[in-house]
Amino acid sequence: MGAFARWSALSPLELSFFRLVSATLALFFLLPREQRFSYFYTKEYLLISIAGLLFALDTIFYFNAFQLTTLGNAVLPYNMQPVFMALLSPLILKERADPRNIFLFVLSLLGVGIMLLPCLLKLSYTDAAGIGFSLGGAFCLSLVALIARHLQMNAIIFVYYTMFTASLILLPFFKFAGRLGLKQLVIAAVVGLIHTALAYVLYYDSLRTIRIEHVVTLSYLIPVVAALTGLLIFREPLNLHTILGGLLIIASGLILIFRS
């Protein structure tokens, strides 16, 4: 999604709003007519609305991070979401971690730490503030994932109502600069349909069936994919820290997959 965000030439908030709206519209037509508004009147919608608020806050925090610090400083701390999920899951969901997976979790966390090390050694006040906002967004997104797992409802319905609520919450902050041409429409549609609607439906559907520690370990592949995207598409060089940290993350993920 980071590559498409760069190609769009839209501001982060504009692209975020358009992707939420396009994802909501796609899921609106995908759902049966009787389910498009029925959950507004159920007790589950209270938690769904909280998830929508958290998703909107996640967006605001994340894009503030982009304004205050570099792309790497904003993206890498954002991938601490799995850590928050691992810490909060026993408290909120009362799930016990498999001791055999603790080593893989620590290995993955060490890999992220190695990737973050160059950023942490060259911090200014604004960089520290940006990293703080990024961590705030990651914390909000981890709570959304735990809410989805707790509800155990159809993933399409959960994502639809969450995106719908988040769109309404972001609407007062949205200011369109008038640059929406064909290129921006196509990119916004791709980000909304593929990177938002499809991606989150698959993600939250998986949360219904697999253990949290599996989600945590495999989620650490995100910074690896981001680093490879930067290398292959934007010719951004990989440093030794990124390579070593990425290898640790990939190794832990492969061990988990083959053992499962």
Buried (B, 14 or more C-beta within 10 A) or exposed (E): BBBBBEBBBBBBBBBBBBBBBBBBBBBBEEBEEEBBEBBEEEEBBEBBBBBBBBBBBBBBBBBBBBEBBBBBBBBBBBBBBBBBBBEBBEEBEEBEBEEEBEEBBEBBBBBBBBBBBBBBEEBEEEBEBBBBBBBBBBBBBBBBBBBBBEBEBBBBBBBBBBBBBBBBBBEEEBEEEEEBEEEBEEBBBBBBBBBBBBBBBEBBBBBBEEBBBBBBBBBBBBBBEBBBBBEEEEEBEEEEBBBBBBEBBBBBBEBBEEEE
